[in-house]
Amino acid sequence: VQLVESGGGLVQPGGSLRLSCVASGFTFSRYAMAWCRQAPGKRRETVASIGLGEDITYYADSVKGRFTISRDNAKNAVHLRMNSLKPEDTAVYYCMTHLEGSEYWGQGTQVTVSS
C-alpha cells in the first residue's frame, strides 16, 4: 500500500489550495479515505473523510463550509479542496485509509497559511 500526497505549500490567509493523494497497492474504490492533519504541538485530527460514494462524507467542524473532499476512482486519487484558508489551518496534511485492520498513511504534505 502506498499513499502519496501533493499540493501543499505556502498560501496567504483567505487563499485556496488543492491537495491530492494517489493510492496504489490496493483496490482503491472499495475503501473509504480520509485527510488528517497535525499542527506543531497538537494532536493529529481527522479533517475530512469520504466513503465509497461521494455522498458519504464527514468534515470536522473547524473546516465545514471551507473544505471539500472528493475522490476519483478511475485515477485512484482523493482530493481535498481548501478554501478560505486560515493561519490555524497550518499543519502537515496526511492521506490515510484503513485496510484489513491496519492504518496506512502517506508521508504528508506541509500547508502553511501566513501573510
N, C-alpha and C positions, 0 to 999 in steps of 0.2 A: 504494500500500500504506500502510495506517495501522494502528498498534497503539496502543491507549490503555489504560493501566493505571490501576487504582484500588484502594483498600482499605488503603493504608499508614496508618501512624500511630504513636502512642506507646503502648507496652504494657509492663507490668511483667514482670520475669523469671517464667517459668512460664506466661505468658499465651498467648493464641492470636490469630491474625489470618487473614483470608482475602483474598488478593489476586485480582483479576480483570483480565483483558486481553480487550478486544473488538477484533476484527480486521475490516478491510474492504479492498476493493480487489483481492482475490484469492480463489480457491476454497479456503476455509479447510480443508475436510475432506480435501484432498489433500496437506496438508503437515504435517510434524512441527513442534512448537512447543517452546519452551524458556523457562525462567525463569533469569535470571542475576542476579548481584548484585555490587556494588562498594562496598567499605568504604573510608573515607578512608585514603589511603596504601597501599592494597593493589590488586592486580591484579583485574580483573573475572573472576569464576568462574561456571561453569555450576552451578546449584543442582539443577535437575531438568529433564527433557525427556520428551516424550510423542510416540509415533509416531501413525500413522493410527488405530490401535486402542488402546484404553485399557490393553490388557495389555502394551503395549510402552513401558516407562518406564525412566528412568535417574535415579538420585539420587547426589549427592555423598555421600561417607562422612560428612561433617560433619552431614548433615541426615537420614540414613536413620532411619526409625522415627519421625520427628517431623513431616516434611513430606509432603504428598500432592499430586501434580499430577493434574488431571483436565481433560477437555475436553467442551464441549457444542457439537457441530457444528451443531445447529439454531439456536443463538444466536451462532455464530462466536466462541466465547469459550473461553478457557483459564483455569483457576483454580489457585491454589496455597494449600492449607490448611496453615498453620504452627502447630503445637502445641508446647508446652514450650519456648517461646522463651527464648533466652539472650542476654546482652549482646553476645556475639560475632556474633549474627545481625544486628546493626545494620548497615544498608547501604542504598544505593539499589537497588531491585529493578527489573529490566527484563524485559520480554517480548520475545522475538525469534524470527525464523524465517529460514530460508534459502530463497530463491526465485529460480529461474533464475540461479543462480551468484552471487547477491548476498545480503548480510545486511540484514535490516530490524529496526530497534529501536524500541521505544516511548520515551516521554520519561522513564520511570522514576517510581517511587513510593517515598518515603522510609519506611523501617521503623526505628524507634528502640526498643530494648529497654533500659529503665532503670527503676530504682526511685526 
